[in-house]
Amino acid sequence: IELARPIFHPGFMKTVKKILETVCTNCGKLKVDNRDRNLFSTLNRLQPKYRLKYVHEAAKGVMVCEEDEGPDEQGNLPPPGHGGCGHRQPLIRREGTKMFAVYKKQEEDAADAKGRKDNAPSVADKRNLSAQECHNILKKMSAADMEVLGLSDEFARPDWMVLTVLPVPPAPVRPSVVSPGKASAQDDLTYKLAEIIKANASLQKAEQEGSPAYIINQFIELLQYHVVTYMDNEIA
């Protein structure tokens, strides 16, 4: 089933949150400095499965994606730095099957007073971070950054942790239920897949008709609910 919009996979939300706290939400670059020799020498000794946890601890407190300094008065370029975009970073919060970006109030003498480009709000703000936005952020990650986190551009891309396609199990996996003296009934998985198809079709129709954003968001939430309960009906 090709989903009309990306949807969170309930089994990967914890990992997606960790990765979002490790990379810039604007450019997708790792927030840790690639000039940190201690960090990277330790990573080289770690097995890939432990790297995300280690880098996450180092990066989650970095609140600005550090950009390189421009040329000085003589026109001399400084040594290459982190190479970020200068964007101020939000705190990532998870509530159930939703993600939120929480921006703290910016002080008057904060980074943008120095001329740093930043489209983050200057006041305290909390906004919904949709699965579509998370998917776009994760797609921006470079192959080198994925390797630092113990992921792989070929076998384990982070954007694959957000669903864009839902596999459908074959009929033998969800056989009809036959009761003596009664008509056969479909398996619960089949009913749930039908609900997912209906919700997905409703979302596609709403987008094609140019429905208001709040209507589309309601259909996205409905589709998210059905996908989550299809995988684990104790979550909802």
Secondary structure in CASP SS format (residue, H / E / C, confidence):
PFRMAT SS
TARGET T0000
AUTHOR 0000-0000-0000
METHOD secondary structure of the structure
MODEL  1
I C 1.00
E E 1.00
L E 1.00
A E 1.00
R E 1.00
P E 1.00
I E 1.00
F E 1.00
H C 1.00
P C 1.00
G C 1.00
F C 1.00
M H 1.00
K H 1.00
T H 1.00
V H 1.00
K H 1.00
K H 1.00
I H 1.00
L H 1.00
E H 1.00
T H 1.00
V E 1.00
C C 1.00
T C 1.00
N C 1.00
C C 1.00
G C 1.00
K C 1.00
L E 1.00
K C 1.00
V C 1.00
D C 1.00
N C 1.00
R C 1.00
D C 1.00
R H 1.00
N H 1.00
L H 1.00
F H 1.00
S H 1.00
T H 1.00
L H 1.00
N H 1.00
R H 1.00
L C 1.00
Q C 1.00
P H 1.00
K H 1.00
Y H 1.00
R H 1.00
L H 1.00
K H 1.00
Y H 1.00
V H 1.00
H H 1.00
E H 1.00
A H 1.00
A H 1.00
K C 1.00
G C 1.00
V C 1.00
M C 1.00
V E 1.00
C C 1.00
E C 1.00
E C 1.00
D C 1.00
E C 1.00
G C 1.00
P C 1.00
D C 1.00
E C 1.00
Q C 1.00
G C 1.00
N C 1.00
L C 1.00
P C 1.00
P C 1.00
P C 1.00
G C 1.00
H C 1.00
G C 1.00
G C 1.00
C C 1.00
G C 1.00
H C 1.00
R E 1.00
Q C 1.00
P C 1.00
L E 1.00
I E 1.00
R E 1.00
R E 1.00
E E 1.00
G C 1.00
T C 1.00
K E 1.00
M E 1.00
F E 1.00
A E 1.00
V E 1.00
Y E 1.00
K C 1.00
K C 1.00
Q C 1.00
E C 1.00
E C 1.00
D C 1.00
A C 1.00
A H 1.00
D H 1.00
A H 1.00
K H 1.00
G C 1.00
R C 1.00
K C 1.00
D C 1.00
N C 1.00
A C 1.00
P C 1.00
S C 1.00
V C 1.00
A C 1.00
D E 1.00
K E 1.00
R E 1.00
N E 1.00
L E 1.00
S C 1.00
A H 1.00
Q H 1.00
E H 1.00
C H 1.00
H H 1.00
N H 1.00
I H 1.00
L H 1.00
K H 1.00
K C 1.00
M C 1.00
S C 1.00
A H 1.00
A H 1.00
D H 1.00
M H 1.00
E H 1.00
V H 1.00
L C 1.00
G C 1.00
L C 1.00
S E 1.00
D C 1.00
E C 1.00
F C 1.00
A E 1.00
R C 1.00
P H 1.00
D H 1.00
W H 1.00
M H 1.00
V E 1.00
L E 1.00
T E 1.00
V E 1.00
L C 1.00
P C 1.00
V C 1.00
P C 1.00
P C 1.00
A H 1.00
P H 1.00
V H 1.00
R C 1.00
P C 1.00
S C 1.00
V E 1.00
V C 1.00
S C 1.00
P C 1.00
G C 1.00
K C 1.00
A C 1.00
S C 1.00
A E 1.00
Q C 1.00
D C 1.00
D H 1.00
L H 1.00
T H 1.00
Y H 1.00
K H 1.00
L H 1.00
A H 1.00
E H 1.00
I H 1.00
I H 1.00
K H 1.00
A H 1.00
N H 1.00
A H 1.00
S H 1.00
L H 1.00
Q H 1.00
K H 1.00
A H 1.00
E H 1.00
Q H 1.00
E C 1.00
G C 1.00
S C 1.00
P C 1.00
A H 1.00
Y H 1.00
I H 1.00
I H 1.00
N H 1.00
Q H 1.00
F H 1.00
I H 1.00
E H 1.00
L H 1.00
L H 1.00
Q H 1.00
Y H 1.00
H H 1.00
V H 1.00
V H 1.00
T H 1.00
Y H 1.00
M H 1.00
D C 1.00
N C 1.00
E C 1.00
I C 1.00
A C 1.00
END
